[in-house]
Amino acid sequence: MSTEKTITGRDPVTGGGITITIRDGRIAAIAETDSQDETYLTPGLVDLQVNGYAGLDLNDGALTPKRVCELTRIMAGLGVTTYLPTLVTGSRERLLDGLDAIATARREDPLCARMIPGVHMEGPSIAPEDGPRGAHPAEHVRPPSLDEFNAWQKASGCLVRLVTLAPEYEEAPAYIRAVMAQGVHVAIGHSSATPEQVHAAAEAGARLSTHLGNGAAALMPRHPNLIWAQLADDRLTATLIADGHHLPDDAFKTMLRAKGLERALLVSDSVALAGMEPGVYRQPIGGDVEVRADGRVGIAGTPYLAGAGLPLIANIPIAMRMAGLSLAQALRLATTNPGAFVDGRGVMKLDAPADLIRFSIDGKTGAFELQTTLVHSEEVFSA
C-alpha cells in the first residue's frame, strides 16, 4: 500500500515557505507556500568521515554490530542521514573485523543499511613520519596493497567506498587506478608528498583531499609544498574540518576561495571522545588524549590533534562565521557536495529519498537546534 505524508518548513535558499510531499519514502512534490514557519527544512547532512561519537569507538579493536547501530542512531540525532564509518590505520586483522561488524550491522538493521552506503578507510598507507601521520599508530603503517584492498571488499561485501592514502608510495598511482576502476574514491591525506606526487595521484584518479591543511608536517617549505599543490589541482575536492581548531579562520576562508564552493565539503572527523566531558582519556589510538571544553581533541602534551570533538551540525555555523558564508552556501558544503561522492545523496529534489531535517537557529549563539530527522521518510529523531 502506498504511503504519503507532507512536511513543511523554510527553504534556506529562498527564505520562503515550502511543503514537501513524500510518497513511499521519496520526494513526490515540492511546493512553495505562504507558511511563516521559522524552522528550516533541508536535506539531511552527509558526513564522509566519522570515527565515533559519545564514547562509541569504531577503532578500538572491539567493534560490534550493536555499537555501529547505536552510533547510527546518535548520528541521526545530530542531523546526519548519511555517513561513512571511518576505520583508521590498524592491523590487517582489526580492519577486517571492523568491516565485518559494519557489514553485519547493515544486514541486521534497516536504518544502518539506509544511512551507511559504505566505509571510509583512512589508512593504513599514510606517511610514517610524526606530524603527517597524526595519531595513527606507526607500527601499522604500510604501503598500499591491492591484495589487502581485495580482502577488505571480500570481508565487507564491497562496502569500501573511500580510501585515504599518502601518494608518495611508489605503488600509489597503480593502486589508485585499480581501486578507482572499481568505483571507489581515493583521497590524498596524512601525507608528506611532493607536489609532483600530488599531481600524479590526481592524474591516476584521486579526487579528494582528506581534511586539507591537517595531517601534514607542522613545518614545510613555504613553496612549493603539498598544500599549494592540492589547492591548485582542480581535480581535487577538499574536505575541511570547520570546528575552529583544525584550521584558523584565514586558512579556512582562503582554502574555500581557492577551491570554490563546488570543490569543497565539510567533514566532522568526529572521534569517540566527541561530545564527552573535558578531561584526559586513555585511547587505543593516540594514547592519552585531552578533550577540552571548547571541543578541541588532541594528544596530551603535544601540539597534535587527535580527531575532532564537534559533530557536523556544529561545524556549519562555524563555517559561516569563518568564511562569511550564507546559510545556503554552508549547508551545501555538508549536504549536496559530500553527497556527490555517495550516490548523489544530500539533495532535495523530486524522486530523491526523503532524507530531510528540520532545524531552527539560536538567535544569540547561531547554533543549530535540530527539530526533526527523517530517513527515507521515517522519523528517526524528534526534539
N, C-alpha and C positions, 0 to 999 in steps of 0.2 A: 504494500500500500504506500502510495506516495505521501510524503510529509512536507508541510510548508509552514514557514514562520517568517516574521518580519522583525527587523531590528533597526532602531533609529539612532541618530547622533549627528554630530557636527563634522563636516568634512574639513580636515586640516588644510587642504589645498585651497578651497574657495571660501571657507569660513561659514558657508551656508548649511542648512539642514539637509540631511539625506535619509532616505529609507531604503533598506536593502531587503529584498525578498529572497528567502533561501528555500530551495526545493531539493529534497533528497541529498542534503549535505553540501549543495553547491549554490553559488550565487546565480539566481534566476533573473533578477532585475535590480537596477539601481535608479532611484528617482529622487529628484530634488524636492524638498518640502519647505513649508514655511515654519517648521519647528524652530523654537528658540532654545532648544536643548543645548546646554553648555558642555555636555560630555562629548568628547571627541570619539569618532568611530573610524578605525583604520585597520589595515592588515595586521595580523599578529607578527610579533618580532621573530627574526630569523638569526640565530647565533651559531656561527661556524666553529666556535672554539669554547667548549665547556668541559672543564676538568673535574668539576664537582661544585658543591654548594652546601652550606649549612651542616658541615661535618660529614657529608656524604662524599667519599673519595673514589674516583674511578681508577686511581693509580697506586693504591696501597698494596696490591698483590692479593687482595681478598675480595675482589669484586664479585657480586652475586646478581642474578636477575632481579631479585627483590630490591636491591639497592638502586638499580637502574630505574625500576618502576617508581620508587619513591622520589628519585631525583627528577624524573619526568613530570610528576605532579607538582613538585616545587617550581620547576621551570614554568609550567602553565600558570602558577600563581604569581609569576613575575612577568607575565605578558608574553612569554615565548611560546610560539605554536610550532616551531620547527627548530631543532638543534642537532649539532653533530657532537656526540660524546667524543671526547678527545683523549687518546691514550698517548702518553709521552714515553720518552726513551726508557727502555727496560729490557729485561732478559727476553729471549725469544719465547720462553715458556709463559712468562707473565703476560706478554702481549697476546699470545694465542688464547690464554684463559680469559682475558678481558674481552676479546672479540666474541668468544663463545658465550659469555654471560650476556652481552648486549644482544646477540642474535637470539638467544633463548627468551630474553625479555620481550623482544618484538613478536616472537611466535606466540607467547602466552598472554600478552597484554595488548589489546587493540589500540589503546591510547599510545603506547610506545611505538607500535607499528606506524601510526599516523604521524607522530611527532619526530621520529628518528628515521630520516631517509638514508642515513649512512654514518660512517665513523671517520673522524679525522685522526690520522696517525702523525703526531708531531715528533718526529724522530723515527728510529734511533740514529739515522745518518745525518748527524749535525756536527758542527765544529767541536773538536775535543778540547779546545783551549778554555781556560777560565775566562769569563766575560761573555763571549758569544754563546757559550754552552748554557749560561744561566744556571738554573737549579737542577738541570738534568744530570743524572749520575754518570760520571766519566767512565766508570768501568763497563757500562753497557753501550757506549757509543761505538758504532761500527759502520763500515762502508755500505752503500746501497746494494741490495741483493734481490734479484728477481725471483730466486728460489724462495726467499723469505716472504716477499710480496705475494707470491702464489699460495704459500701456506696460509697467509692472512685471509686471502679470499676464500680458500677452501674451508677454513675454520668458521668463517662468518657468513657463508653464502653470498659472497661478493658484496659485503657491506662497506668495504673501504671506498670512500668517495673523494678523500683529500689526503695527500701526503705532503708534509713539510720536510724539506731536506736542505742541506748545505751543498751548493752546486760545485764546491771546489774539489769534490771527489772525482777521480779520473773516470769512474764508472757512471757519473751523474747524467751526462747527456743521453747515453744509450738507455739508461734506466728510465729517464723522463719520457723519452719517445715510446718506450714499451708500455708504460702504465697509462700514458695518455691515449694510446691506441685502444685501451680497454675502457675508455670513458672516465678515467679517474683524473681529477685535477691535481696538479703539483704546485706547491708554493715554495718560495725561497725563504729560509728562515734559520735563525741560530747559526749564523754563517760568518766566516772571515774571508769570503771570496773576493777575488779581484773584479774590477768592472768587466773585464773580458769574460770571466767565468759567469758573471750575472747575465750578460747578453747571450752567451752560449746556451745557458739554461732556458732563456726566453725563446731563443731560436729553436730549441728542441721541443718546446711546448709548455713550459712553465707559465702560468697565467696569474699567479698571486704572489704577494709578498706578505708573509706572516708577521703580524704586529710590527710593521715597519718602524724603524727607529729604536727598537728594542731587540734583544738577542743579538747584540753586536758589541764589538770591543768598546770599552769606555774611552780609549784614546786611539785615534787613527789619523792618517794624513788628511789635511783639510780638503784637498782634492788632488787626484781622483780618489774616490772610495766607493764602497758598495752601496751606500745610501744614495749618493748622487746618481749612480748608475740605475738604481731601481726607480728613482723618481723620474729619470729621463726616459726610461723604456716604456713606451705607450702600450706594450703588450701586457704589462703587469698591472693588476689591480691591487692597491694597497689595503691591507686590513690594518685598522688602527684601534688602539685602546684609548678611549676618551674618558679616563677616570680621574684625570687631573694629576696623576702620579707618573704614568709611563711616558707621557710627552708633555713638555711645557707648552703653554698656550701658543707661543710664537711658532714652535716647531709643528704643532698640530695644524695651525692655520696655514702655514707655508706648505706643508705636505699636501693638505687638501687642495690648495690652489694649484700646486704643481700637477697633481693627478686629475683634478677636476672632479665634480660630483659624480660623473659617470664611471670613474675608475677608482673609487674609494668605497670602503664599507667599514662598519664598526663591528668589533667582536668584544665580548666581555673578558675572555680568558679567565673566567672565574675558577677559583680553586676550592678545595674542600673547606678551607678556612673562611671563605667569603661568607659574610653575614654572621660571623661569630663574634663573641665579646673580645675586646682588646686583651693582648697578652702574648706570651711566648709559648708556642706549641711544638712538640717533637713530632716531625713528619718523616715518612719513608722517603719522600723526595724533598731534598733541601735541608734535612736535619732540623736544627732549631729555627723556626720561622716565627717572625714577630708580626702580629696583627695590631695595627694602630687604630685609634678611634676615628681617624679620618678615612679609613678604608684601605690604607697602604698595607700591602703584604710583602715582606722582604726577608731575606736570610739574615738572621740576627747577627749584629756586629759587622755587617758588610754593607756596601752600597748597592748590592744586587737585589733586584726584585725577584719574587718567587710566585709569580702569577698575580692575579688581580682579586680585589675584595669586593667589587661592586657588580651588581647584575647589569645586563644590557639596558634595562629600562632606566636605570640611574645615570647611565652614561649619555643618554640622548640630551637631556637639558644641559649637561656639562659641555657637550659638543657645541650646542647652540651658543653658549656663553663664550667658549674659547675662540670660535671661528665666526661669530656673528651670523649664524645660520637661522633661517626661518624654521618654524616647526615642521613644515612640509619637507624642507630640504634635509633636516636632521633625521626625520622618520624614514626618508628614502634610504639613508645610509644603514638603517637597521632592519629594513624590510625588503624592498624590491632589489636593491643591489646585492646583498648576500643571497637572496632567493634565486638570483640568476645562476648561482653555482649549485643549486639543489632543485632541479626540475622546474625552475621558474616560479617558485613559491614566493610568498610575501607580496602578493598583488591583490587588488580589489577590483575585479572585472568579471564580466559575465562568464559563467561556467567554471570559474575558479573555485577551488574548495573554500567553504565558508570558514576560514581560519581568521578570526577577527578579534579585536579587543576594543573595549570602551574605557576611556580614562579621562580624568579631569586634571587640571594643573593648579597646584597650590599657589595662590596669588602672592604669598610672601616669599616662599623659598624657590618657586619654579619647579619643584619636584613633581613628578607624575604620580598620580594616585589612581591605581588600577581599579576599575569597577567590575569588568566582566572579561572573561576569556572564553571564546568559542573555538573548538577544534572540530572541523567537519560538521559544523552547526551544533555540536553538543556543548552545552555549557559545562566547562570543567573548572571554572573559578568564578566566584561571585563574592564581592566585598560585603 
